[in-house]
Amino acid sequence: MKAFEATRIFFDQAADRLEIDPDLREALLMPQREVQVQVTIRLDDGRLANYIGFRVQHDHSRGPMKGGLRFHPEVDLDETRALASLMTWKTAVVDLPYGGAKGGIGIDPSKMSSAEIERLTRAFVDQIHDIVGPDTDIPAPDMGTDHQVMAWFRNQWEKYHGFHPAVITGKPVEEYGAKGREEATGRGVGTLTVKLTKRLGMDASKTRVAIQGFGNVGSHAAKFLHDAQFPIVAVSDITGTYYNADGLNIPELLRHKFAHPKGLLEGFERAEHLPLDALLKLDHVEVLIPAALGGVITQKNAQDINAKVIVEAANGPVDPDADAALHDRGVTILPDILANAGGVTVSYFEWVQNRQHYRWPLDRVRQELDHTMNAAFEKVWQMAAQHEVSLRTAAYMIGISRVRRATELAGLA
Ligand code: NAD
């Protein structure tokens, strides 16, 4: 199933409950603007390489649009459109004054040098600089991009428009970034995993966790949950699954990742090395956290999943057919638009600090993040109980209601 079709199905399940008529649904779902640009760079070996860059601006009824930049081979217009729409509902669920957007380029950054990625980032900014800005559309990191890419992006954008660090978030802390931004998505995932499992009567020390993806989000979620006494029995990255039935030594895995030139777990010996797809099907796992790609849990493999709880750290990891099958089996799914909203929340704090020329200490960032995530969780939990719907439908109902209200208040001529 295509990514945008999946988002539309989740949207419709909530819109049905809210009794939104078809014309308004279309207005809420259709992106404001979709931009596709040529990005040409010279590679280190002297050849020219041509790529397509995308930026989809989905909705701005609640504020400037916000969403990550993804460098990954599977990036295309459909996926970018789906992710942009998820950002609209996500910023609304956690009640940030933003709309939704997303962008990316279909490349494999692990096969490019740092100099090539810098040229690519700058060439992309040359093409889209006039449609992004601190009051219009504010990019951030996503898969395959990090604080260094954000710093290059800002530097290139400011060559056209002058000093405005709030044009992008997820910057290095020394370059107007926010303390705690890098850990924020993983911390939010961890905070809500603790809250949800407690609510379901599960005991942390007996709740085994498997995490797919050990990048920014997966590694920070692992650290948070390890510190909270959860046994993390498996993690994976593109080099395979690393398993220990008694719980992995997460600090050791983190040291290995940071020492590896590409940040991978390759060569880690103090765990059993299993194939990539083994992680989803492990027998003795209570919580599964997909923290890599979208579309990884489908009707084909949903029956192999033994976890009782799925926390969607990645965007769109469970497709609608799998979602229905897992729901029927009593699996609780914490949806992406709530579970991974910690990143955009601290991006908002970064934007606020940039605009005020003021810096918050890490304690304040963490305190405000925890408060925002907990408050959003409670609202979603109550909505689900009141309407007897899944946490996903409840989260969409809250997000869509807020966007609908803003759209109607602004006036639909
Ligand atoms: P990242 O590039 O830092 O890490 C991705 C990780 O996934 C890497 O460890 C990579 O090796 C691994 N991976 C890739 N394909 C895999 C596969 N088939 N099986 C197992 N592992 C695989 O990316 P990230 O920033 O951590 O983002 C991960 C997910 O979280 C994405 O879906 C992203 O949209 C979502 N997300 C990220 C943020 C953020 O702040 N970075 C915020 C919200 C949502």
Residues whose N, C-alpha, C, O or C-beta is under 5 A from the ligand:
A	BS01	NAD	P141 D142 M143 G144 T185 Q212 G213 F214 G215 N216 V217 G218 S236 D237 I238 A291 A292 L293 A313 A314 N315 N340 G343
